[in-house]
């Protein structure tokens, strides 16, 4: 089925693509909806009873060009559980911007939309990772142990698989927790179903890992 979807996208316009994606979403119990932005759409679904929203369309971050895939889900995380993971080239770029912003006092030129990424890179300790992922991804966390616990295990494995295809060319890519929610952003020129499914899998794995960290913290306090 995925091969037939790719053929549709290659040979036909956005209308046929949307129809194919709508069918893909419907088969999985998701809701597909066209949005006002040119060539944009949204998909609504649930993971472990929690609703998520996926959008594809014009980017909302300056570091993404062309089209952006966005996913968010409300998790009810503690507000101080702040985790940020980025593709290595994007991390280097934003670190330079963060340095310039906080040393040249030009923060007024930086929009609120990117304030968290820049501010966290300047404030928080780096996430310690091991193995091949260290060359492909990097990030920071509000507490050092949180970042390592987040990436270790299932999330690290999902990300390693993603670097073989979805993230093969190191496109701008962000995973983060913010104000109790999980967020994913990815530069994605063409919304093929297998790419969307893989990004969603990474996102759901990251969300589950963040919830485990939050549960462990609550258990430590209660104990």
MISEVO-113208 format. One line per 8 residues: number of its first residue (from 1); their letters; for each residue x, y, z of C-alpha. Coordinates in steps of 0.1 Angstrom, whole numbers, plus 2048, in hexadecimal, padded with zeros to 3 digits. Each point is the difference from the previous one (the first is absolute). Example, Ala and Ser with C-alpha at 12.3 -4.5 7.8 and 13.67 -1.06 7.14 Angstrom:
% residues 2
1 = AS = 87B,7D3,84E ~ 80E,822,7F9
END
This chain:
% residues 223
1 = XXXXXXXX = 800,800,800 ~ 81C,818,808 ~ 80F,7FB,7DE ~ 7DF,808,7F0 ~ 7FD,820,815 ~ 822,80B,7F5 ~ 7F6,7FB,7DC ~ 7E2,815,805
9 = XXXXXXXX = 814,81D,80F ~ 819,7FF,7E4 ~ 7E7,800,7E3 ~ 7E3,814,80D ~ 7F9,821,811 ~ 7F7,80A,824 ~ 7DB,7F4,7FC ~ 80B,7DD,7F9
17 = XXXXXXXX = 81A,801,81B ~ 7E6,80C,81A ~ 7E8,7E5,7F5 ~ 81B,7E5,805 ~ 80A,80E,822 ~ 7DC,802,80A ~ 7FC,7DC,7F8 ~ 820,7F7,813
25 = XXXXXXXX = 7F4,814,81F ~ 7DD,7F0,7FF ~ 80F,7DD,7FF ~ 811,808,821 ~ 7E3,810,811 ~ 80E,824,7FB ~ 7ED,81E,7F4 ~ 80E,812,7E1
33 = XXXXXXXX = 7F7,825,7FA ~ 80B,819,7E6 ~ 80A,822,80E ~ 801,823,7F2 ~ 825,801,7F9 ~ 80A,7F7,7DC ~ 806,7DB,7FD ~ 7FB,7FC,825
41 = XXXXXXXX = 7EE,7E6,815 ~ 7FB,7F4,823 ~ 7FB,7DD,80F ~ 7F1,7F9,822 ~ 805,7E0,813 ~ 806,7F0,823 ~ 81C,7EE,811 ~ 7F9,7EE,820
49 = XXXXXXXX = 7E0,815,804 ~ 811,821,7FB ~ 7F7,815,7E1 ~ 81B,80D,7E9 ~ 7FF,818,7E2 ~ 817,7FD,7E2 ~ 803,81C,7E6 ~ 813,804,7DF
57 = XXXXXXXX = 803,821,7F0 ~ 814,821,800 ~ 81A,801,81C ~ 7FC,812,820 ~ 825,801,808 ~ 81A,814,7EE ~ 818,7E3,7FF ~ 7E9,7EA,7EB
65 = XXXXXXXX = 7FC,807,7DA ~ 7E5,7F5,7E8 ~ 7E7,7EB,814 ~ 7FF,7F5,824 ~ 7F1,7E1,811 ~ 7F4,808,823 ~ 7F2,7E9,81B ~ 7F6,80A,823
73 = XXXXXXXX = 7EF,7EE,81D ~ 7F5,80B,822 ~ 811,7EA,81A ~ 7FB,813,821 ~ 825,7FF,806 ~ 80F,815,81D ~ 808,823,7F2 ~ 824,7FC,80B
81 = XXXXXXXX = 806,7E1,7EC ~ 810,810,7E2 ~ 810,7EA,7E6 ~ 80D,80A,7DE ~ 810,7EB,7E5 ~ 80B,80C,7DD ~ 811,7F4,7E1 ~ 825,807,803
89 = XXXXXXXX = 803,81A,7E4 ~ 7E2,813,80E ~ 80E,7FE,823 ~ 821,810,7F4 ~ 7EC,81B,7EE ~ 7EA,809,81D ~ 81D,7FF,819 ~ 810,81B,7EB
97 = XXXXXXXX = 7E0,814,7FF ~ 7FC,7FC,826 ~ 823,80C,806 ~ 7FB,81E,7EA ~ 7DE,808,811 ~ 80E,7FE,823 ~ 821,811,7FA ~ 7F6,81C,7E9
105 = XXXXXXXX = 7DF,808,811 ~ 7EC,7FD,7E1 ~ 7E5,7EB,810 ~ 7E6,819,7F4 ~ 806,7F5,7DD ~ 7F8,7DB,808 ~ 7DC,7F7,7FE ~ 7ED,7F0,81D
113 = XXXXXXXX = 7FA,7E2,7EA ~ 825,7F5,804 ~ 807,80D,822 ~ 7FF,7DF,812 ~ 818,7EE,7E9 ~ 81A,81C,802 ~ 7FB,807,825 ~ 803,7DB,809
121 = XXXXXXXX = 81F,7FB,7EC ~ 810,81C,813 ~ 7F3,7F6,822 ~ 7FE,7DA,804 ~ 81B,7E4,802 ~ 805,7EB,7E1 ~ 7F0,7DD,7FD ~ 81A,7E5,804
129 = XXXXXXXX = 7FC,7E5,7E5 ~ 815,7E3,7F5 ~ 806,7EE,7DF ~ 7F9,80B,7DC ~ 7E4,818,80B ~ 819,818,80E ~ 80B,809,7DC ~ 7DC,805,7F4
137 = XXXXXXXX = 7ED,810,81D ~ 805,815,81E ~ 7ED,814,81A ~ 7FB,80E,823 ~ 7EA,7F9,81E ~ 7F6,813,81F ~ 811,7E6,815 ~ 81D,7EB,7F2
145 = XXXXXXXX = 7F1,7DE,80B ~ 7DF,808,7EF ~ 810,803,7DE ~ 813,7DF,802 ~ 7E2,7ED,80D ~ 7EB,80E,7E4 ~ 817,7F5,7E4 ~ 80B,7DF,80E
153 = XXXXXXXX = 7EC,7E1,7F6 ~ 7E3,801,7E9 ~ 803,824,7F5 ~ 825,7FC,7F7 ~ 7F8,7E1,7EC ~ 7E3,811,7ED ~ 817,81E,7F8 ~ 81C,7E9,7F5
161 = XXXXXXXX = 7E7,7EF,7E7 ~ 7F4,822,7F5 ~ 824,80B,7F7 ~ 800,7E4,7E6 ~ 7E5,810,7EB ~ 7E9,81B,80E ~ 81E,814,80F ~ 81A,7F2,7E8
169 = XXXXXXXX = 80A,822,7F2 ~ 7FE,812,821 ~ 7E2,816,7F9 ~ 7F6,81A,81A ~ 7F0,7EB,81B ~ 7F5,808,824 ~ 7F1,7EC,81C ~ 7F7,813,820
177 = XXXXXXXX = 7EA,802,81E ~ 7F1,822,807 ~ 7E5,80B,818 ~ 7F5,7DC,807 ~ 7FF,7F7,7DB ~ 815,7EB,7E9 ~ 809,810,7DE ~ 811,7F4,7E0
185 = XXXXXXXX = 80B,815,7E3 ~ 80F,7F3,7E0 ~ 808,810,7DE ~ 7ED,7EA,7E8 ~ 7FC,80B,7DC ~ 7E8,7E4,7F6 ~ 7E8,7F0,818 ~ 803,7DB,7F8
193 = XXXXXXXX = 7ED,7E8,816 ~ 81E,7EC,80B ~ 813,81F,80A ~ 7E2,80D,814 ~ 7FB,7DE,810 ~ 825,7FE,80B ~ 800,823,80D ~ 7E0,7F9,814
201 = XXXXXXXX = 810,7E0,80E ~ 81F,814,80C ~ 7E9,81A,80F ~ 7EA,7E7,813 ~ 820,7EE,80D ~ 80E,821,80C ~ 7DF,809,811 ~ 7FF,7DF,812
209 = XXXXXXXX = 824,804,80C ~ 7F8,823,80D ~ 7E2,7F3,813 ~ 815,7E4,810 ~ 819,81B,80C ~ 7E3,814,80F ~ 7F1,7E1,811 ~ 822,7F7,80E
217 = XXXXXXX = 804,823,80E ~ 7DE,7FF,810 ~ 808,7DE,80F ~ 820,80E,80F ~ 7ED,81C,810 ~ 7E5,7EA,80E ~ 819,7E7,80D
END
